[in-house]
Amino acid sequence: MATEQLFTVAGISKLPASHGGEYKIRFANDVMRVKVLMKGGHEDVRLAELDRPMSKMEAALALRDMAEFGDVLAQATIADFIDANTPKARTVKAPKVRAVKPESTPTATKAPVEKLTAKAAYDDVKDMEDAPY
């Protein structure tokens, strides 16, 4: 849908069997389009005048709510058109993260740990017993 042409008539028709026999949505500016479609071998041609001139998407949305297009075939045809012509949301790719290797890493040094022997621990407690309160 490169253009935003406006239409006053919209509907559906069944293509001739030689062209697949599928239903398609049709847009026109005159109800006499029925004659052209019938001459081309189309069947089940149903066109309706729109309230105001509309784009193809607006017309399809209006057809979806009309009683004359309430049957399953018409609704499926309209839904297919809407799905195929609705702009798709663009997916944004996340940027790739590269792991940066630091040029030099500081080496961790361990602090010296004092080892207490049982005797040293006992001497510390004994000294504390004599401490004044």
Backbone bond lengths (Angstrom), bond angles and torsions (degrees), N, CA, C in turn:
res aa  C-N    CA-C-N  psi(-1)  N-CA   C-N-CA  omega(-1)  CA-C   N-CA-C  phi
1 M - - - 1.439 - - 1.530 108.96 -
2 A 1.295 115.06 71.18 1.451 120.49 -177.10 1.520 111.99 -74.41
3 T 1.329 117.86 -27.47 1.460 120.05 -178.17 1.515 110.02 -107.81
4 E 1.299 115.19 158.50 1.466 120.68 176.42 1.523 108.92 -109.05
5 Q 1.317 116.65 51.60 1.453 121.94 177.50 1.525 108.55 -68.24
6 L 1.322 116.82 146.25 1.461 121.54 -179.10 1.525 110.07 -104.79
7 F 1.343 115.11 144.05 1.458 121.83 -177.46 1.514 109.50 -127.22
8 T 1.351 116.08 150.32 1.463 121.27 178.82 1.525 112.25 -109.57
9 V 1.340 116.77 -8.94 1.463 122.42 -179.84 1.527 108.08 -133.32
10 A 1.330 116.26 138.32 1.472 120.78 176.80 1.518 108.60 -147.94
11 G 1.315 115.70 158.74 1.461 120.56 179.12 1.512 111.07 176.35
12 I 1.343 115.36 -159.05 1.460 121.26 -179.80 1.525 109.12 -133.09
13 S 1.317 114.79 160.54 1.473 120.00 172.61 1.514 108.09 -153.46
14 K 1.326 115.34 156.54 1.460 121.58 177.53 1.521 107.82 -97.43
15 L 1.318 116.32 124.86 1.452 121.64 179.31 1.527 110.23 -64.42
16 P 1.327 118.23 155.03 1.462 120.56 176.07 1.531 109.81 -61.87
17 A 1.304 116.45 155.23 1.472 121.50 -179.12 1.520 111.11 -59.22
18 S 1.321 117.76 -30.28 1.465 120.67 179.42 1.531 111.90 -67.95
19 H 1.316 117.16 -17.29 1.469 121.96 179.14 1.530 111.97 -111.28
20 G 1.291 117.61 19.60 1.465 121.16 175.73 1.512 114.95 106.96
21 G 1.318 118.62 -20.74 1.451 121.24 176.40 1.517 115.04 68.28
22 E 1.326 117.92 18.72 1.465 119.64 -179.52 1.523 110.97 -91.71
23 Y 1.310 116.36 161.39 1.457 121.91 177.99 1.530 109.36 -86.36
24 K 1.333 115.34 143.29 1.460 121.85 176.43 1.513 109.27 -136.91
25 I 1.313 115.42 153.34 1.457 120.62 176.64 1.531 108.03 -85.08
26 R 1.314 116.70 142.11 1.463 122.64 -175.53 1.526 110.24 -123.39
27 F 1.337 115.93 145.45 1.459 122.31 178.73 1.518 108.53 -129.63
28 A 1.333 116.80 142.06 1.462 121.01 -179.56 1.526 109.37 -157.53
29 N 1.323 115.02 174.11 1.458 120.51 176.16 1.523 111.60 -114.77
30 D 1.336 115.93 5.20 1.457 120.05 -179.91 1.524 108.33 -149.88
31 V 1.312 116.78 138.37 1.461 121.50 -179.73 1.524 110.78 -66.03
32 M 1.312 117.57 -19.87 1.463 120.66 179.83 1.532 111.74 -66.63
33 R 1.299 117.79 -3.71 1.471 122.23 174.77 1.529 109.39 -58.71
34 V 1.320 117.05 -24.68 1.466 122.38 178.32 1.521 110.16 -55.36
35 K 1.327 117.14 -43.22 1.472 120.94 -178.93 1.527 110.87 -61.01
36 V 1.322 116.90 -43.61 1.467 121.21 -178.82 1.529 109.99 -64.31
37 L 1.325 116.63 -43.38 1.467 120.67 179.95 1.530 111.13 -65.26
38 M 1.331 116.68 -43.56 1.470 120.52 -179.90 1.528 110.52 -64.32
39 K 1.323 116.73 -40.06 1.468 120.75 178.74 1.534 109.73 -64.47
40 G 1.318 117.70 -31.04 1.461 122.27 179.50 1.522 113.22 -80.95
41 G 1.333 117.72 0.71 1.459 120.85 176.54 1.520 114.76 94.01
42 H 1.311 117.92 7.65 1.463 120.62 178.51 1.524 110.35 -70.33
43 E 1.319 115.69 148.01 1.461 121.80 177.85 1.527 108.40 -119.16
44 D 1.298 116.69 166.36 1.460 123.54 176.97 1.539 110.84 46.48
45 V 1.333 115.30 53.27 1.463 121.12 179.97 1.520 108.03 -83.40
46 R 1.325 116.05 119.33 1.464 121.58 178.33 1.528 108.50 -129.38
47 L 1.314 116.49 112.13 1.460 121.86 178.18 1.517 109.18 -119.91
48 A 1.322 116.49 147.07 1.464 121.19 178.81 1.524 108.83 -134.16
49 E 1.329 116.12 142.91 1.464 120.15 175.98 1.522 108.33 -77.11
50 L 1.321 115.28 138.88 1.458 121.67 -179.74 1.524 109.94 -90.93
51 D 1.316 117.21 157.33 1.467 122.66 -178.67 1.526 112.47 -62.35
52 R 1.326 115.69 -35.73 1.456 122.31 -177.99 1.525 107.76 -149.76
53 P 1.310 119.78 165.65 1.460 120.46 175.25 1.536 110.31 -61.91
54 M 1.330 116.11 133.37 1.461 121.18 -175.88 1.525 110.71 -135.08
55 S 1.349 114.82 156.95 1.456 120.19 172.17 1.531 107.80 -74.31
56 K 1.308 116.28 171.78 1.473 119.31 -178.93 1.523 111.48 -60.88
57 M 1.337 117.63 -43.01 1.463 119.87 -178.81 1.524 110.97 -66.85
58 E 1.322 117.84 -43.24 1.464 120.42 178.19 1.527 110.51 -62.21
59 A 1.332 116.70 -41.51 1.465 120.82 179.61 1.527 110.69 -64.07
60 A 1.327 117.30 -42.04 1.468 120.59 178.78 1.520 110.74 -62.73
61 L 1.322 116.88 -41.32 1.466 120.04 178.15 1.527 111.25 -66.25
62 A 1.330 117.08 -35.64 1.467 120.57 177.40 1.532 110.53 -68.87
63 L 1.343 117.40 -40.70 1.470 120.66 178.69 1.520 111.39 -61.48
64 R 1.323 115.78 -37.41 1.465 121.31 -177.88 1.530 111.34 -56.80
65 D 1.339 116.42 -31.21 1.469 120.53 -176.48 1.528 113.96 -96.12
66 M 1.336 118.21 -2.57 1.466 120.97 -179.32 1.526 111.18 -82.41
67 A 1.331 115.92 142.43 1.471 121.83 -177.67 1.528 112.45 -63.98
68 E 1.361 117.40 -35.60 1.466 118.93 -177.68 1.525 112.96 -67.63
69 F 1.323 116.98 -15.13 1.463 121.19 179.69 1.533 110.99 -114.33
70 G 1.313 116.49 30.83 1.463 122.07 -177.03 1.526 114.46 -84.75
71 D 1.348 117.67 -9.31 1.469 119.01 -178.28 1.541 110.29 -74.64
72 V 1.311 115.49 164.94 1.466 122.30 -174.46 1.524 112.24 -61.34
73 L 1.344 117.93 -44.31 1.470 120.75 -179.37 1.524 111.85 -61.21
74 A 1.319 116.40 -45.40 1.460 120.22 -179.48 1.524 110.86 -65.71
75 Q 1.314 117.27 -44.93 1.464 120.95 -179.57 1.536 111.69 -63.36
76 A 1.337 116.64 -38.69 1.468 120.25 178.31 1.526 110.55 -66.83
77 T 1.327 117.35 -40.57 1.461 121.79 178.85 1.522 110.58 -63.72
78 I 1.312 116.71 -44.50 1.469 121.59 -179.97 1.525 110.11 -66.53
79 A 1.325 116.53 -43.35 1.474 120.38 179.69 1.532 111.04 -62.76
80 D 1.336 117.25 -39.95 1.470 120.48 177.61 1.525 110.80 -61.32
81 F 1.325 116.72 -42.67 1.469 120.44 179.28 1.528 110.62 -63.57
82 I 1.319 116.66 -45.23 1.470 120.85 -178.98 1.523 110.27 -62.99
83 D 1.338 117.17 -44.65 1.472 120.61 179.42 1.525 111.55 -62.34
84 A 1.319 116.67 -42.47 1.465 120.58 -176.85 1.526 112.29 -71.15
85 N 1.327 118.10 -25.83 1.462 120.68 -174.12 1.516 114.72 -111.29
86 T 1.323 117.89 4.62 1.452 120.36 175.15 1.520 107.95 -79.56
87 P 1.336 117.63 129.40 1.467 119.08 179.27 1.526 110.39 -60.00
88 K 1.298 114.95 133.75 1.464 120.66 180.00 1.521 109.25 -86.40
89 A 1.315 115.61 144.11 1.461 120.31 177.14 1.530 108.68 -71.89
90 R 1.297 115.42 134.76 1.455 118.94 179.11 1.519 109.18 -77.92
91 T 1.303 115.19 136.83 1.450 119.39 177.13 1.521 107.96 -91.47
92 V 1.302 115.15 134.28 1.458 121.05 -179.90 1.509 107.82 -102.54
93 K 1.325 115.10 123.97 1.452 118.95 179.07 1.517 109.38 -79.18
94 A 1.311 115.52 139.02 1.455 120.37 176.38 1.528 108.68 -72.86
95 P 1.320 116.63 141.49 1.462 117.91 179.74 1.524 110.39 -65.88
96 K 1.324 114.20 147.11 1.462 118.99 179.35 1.526 108.84 -75.39
97 V 1.302 115.70 136.73 1.456 121.11 179.11 1.517 108.07 -101.69
98 R 1.303 114.59 123.93 1.458 118.75 177.60 1.519 108.68 -98.34
99 A 1.296 115.98 139.38 1.453 120.61 176.52 1.529 108.08 -78.92
100 V 1.311 115.41 125.19 1.456 120.03 179.66 1.514 108.01 -98.11
101 K 1.310 114.79 124.02 1.452 119.82 -179.20 1.526 107.76 -89.40
102 P 1.329 117.89 122.70 1.459 119.64 179.70 1.533 110.29 -63.55
103 E 1.343 114.23 147.85 1.457 118.37 -177.65 1.522 111.97 -65.29
104 S 1.311 116.64 -43.29 1.466 118.63 177.35 1.522 107.80 -143.81
105 T 1.294 114.74 137.54 1.457 119.20 179.48 1.524 107.86 -107.26
106 P 1.324 116.56 134.36 1.468 117.27 178.14 1.525 109.97 -67.67
107 T 1.295 115.06 140.61 1.467 118.81 179.70 1.516 108.65 -86.89
108 A 1.257 115.47 136.57 1.456 120.94 -179.95 1.527 108.86 -80.27
109 T 1.304 115.01 134.47 1.469 119.44 176.70 1.509 108.13 -112.24
110 K 1.285 115.18 141.84 1.457 119.87 -179.78 1.524 108.97 -90.15
111 A 1.314 113.74 137.53 1.462 118.83 175.76 1.525 107.88 -75.80
112 P 1.323 117.00 143.56 1.472 118.84 179.41 1.530 110.05 -65.08
113 V 1.283 115.58 137.53 1.462 122.48 -179.23 1.521 108.00 -105.37
114 E 1.350 113.72 129.15 1.465 117.33 177.43 1.517 108.79 -80.43
115 K 1.283 114.80 132.37 1.455 119.25 176.39 1.527 108.03 -96.99
116 L 1.300 113.75 127.32 1.456 118.79 178.04 1.516 109.39 -99.49
117 T 1.224 115.00 133.27 1.463 119.13 174.50 1.514 107.61 -90.16
118 A 1.281 116.83 164.09 1.466 121.08 -179.52 1.528 109.45 -63.29
119 K 1.308 117.74 -37.26 1.470 121.02 -178.78 1.507 110.12 -66.68
120 A 1.333 118.60 -41.00 1.456 120.85 -179.48 1.522 109.89 -65.98
121 A 1.307 118.16 -39.48 1.446 121.14 178.29 1.517 110.18 -65.08
122 Y 1.313 118.33 -38.10 1.463 122.61 -179.91 1.526 109.68 -67.44
123 D 1.331 117.04 -40.16 1.469 120.45 -179.57 1.536 109.71 -64.52
124 D 1.321 118.08 -38.18 1.461 120.25 179.48 1.514 111.48 -64.85
125 V 1.302 117.62 -40.85 1.461 121.62 179.67 1.521 109.44 -68.19
126 K 1.315 118.11 -40.52 1.468 122.59 -179.01 1.525 109.64 -62.68
127 D 1.344 117.02 -40.22 1.459 120.09 178.55 1.525 110.26 -65.13
128 M 1.257 117.96 -33.06 1.459 120.84 -178.92 1.509 112.53 -73.78
129 E 1.337 117.24 -22.45 1.454 119.82 179.67 1.520 111.28 -68.63
130 D 1.303 115.05 -31.19 1.456 119.11 -178.44 1.530 112.42 -83.88
131 A 1.317 116.74 -6.07 1.471 118.86 -177.68 1.517 110.65 -69.13
132 P 1.353 117.65 141.85 1.469 119.72 178.04 1.537 110.24 -71.61
133 Y 1.299 114.18 156.86 1.466 119.10 -177.41 1.460 111.52 -77.13
